[in-house]
């Protein structure tokens, strides 16, 4: 079951009614949501539900022991290692065993040793990359005593497996989500309108914008790039930027909207990323919850440690983005994508350091930095770099990625891609979404949000009914769900 | 000037010198509790640079475990967190002239 399956259309209202019509007690509400979450997850592959439940119980036990005064430091460390080995071991086994075995076989083959390692073909547990990071973050936070451990297995199980986010995030911190689950929730019109708005916007992004760009432009351009001219290949890669944004920002909004109808707020995952004027800004706006996880639990501990890594920012960035690349998928194309971004961040950081030194010497550089021209050039370069890095991200293999890159600068292809009015509308939708985040158009959004919730709720209901009639359910899959 | 006010000035100077070139006070806009990360005053790289700078210039060790945005994400939180740390003392050389 997924947000765009017809089954979800029946599943959500049933859970909604059971949740709100029962007693307004934390235990009851969490029980309903947890049962629904296990049903949601089990509908995909019930055997692998055991994996998520086992990890939940282990981390619940470990985090309780961290807070136990009778647990000494060495035992706390041992428990932390057990938890991390289990969580990251499962992730590594299911997601990367095949990739590393293939890579090792290729390396051995190059020195004349044939097929020495078995390559396992495993089912990747749904959302494992997301709920593993969420659990690891929670375990580290409790180990470092940043947060108190959950005192109820029910609350913690729901924190790990809430059906709104189990498949593809957003990755929540314990400090964000657990306090909400540790008290009874109350239904208000604001929750419903805010939830419907987010779900509807997300669904529109996914079902219209993402599907149209994907089917009309992206899949054709990336299947046989040699058929298309340079201009169309540029259109293809920009369309993919739009598609992947629509797909994942759309999914995230649907997750946020689903949670809101149960009076739960999940963290924002996208914030108009295409208006970014630097790569660090882009990573504060794109897949926010993954990037903050990588910076909080890898980059900051490494670069502020007392050891050799201290202050080695460039190396820290390399590690973070290589990890990010591998996190996205067990393939060299993703590793390449991650390393391109690591390089981009290193160049950007060193440019900023250099530019700051110029600013100190001559205030004219400060004026240039604050000028519209500097902003415009920074924005263009950031967007262009990001879009170009999506070539290996989308290409099925490195050979296609290389061919696509070559075609962006010289191509003998003569076929055309159909730019229908719907394609133009899809691009316009994404541009519009970004424009309302920029002053003075931001006022439009403020004005809209002042309309009474009940009026907006009625309008959303009508829009949902229209969407159900128009948009075919079960169409396509979420790109980010496969990660 | 109290220690809190001194450290506040040092951080503002550092932000101006490294990121905002004279705009830091304006961005904070009188709200010392404004989130650095959410308002874009500081990104993750800047956050780490600030931690390293404070350790070097205030003679303190900041417990990595407590380096979360909840504890360390606004001017007010940082000042309240750093000033009471053991051995806290601002290096006189950085007071008034700050470089990364």
Interface residues (C-beta under 8 A of the other chain):
Chain A: X141 X143 X144 X145 X146 X175 X280 X281 X283 X284 X291 X292 X295 X296 X299 X300 X301 X303 X304 X305 X310 X311 X313 X316 X317 X349 X353 X356 X359 X360 X366 X369 X370
Chain B: X17 X18 X21 X22 X37 X40 X43 X44 X45 X47 X48 X49 X51 X52 X55 X62 X64 X65 X66 X67 X68 X69 X70 X71 X99 X100
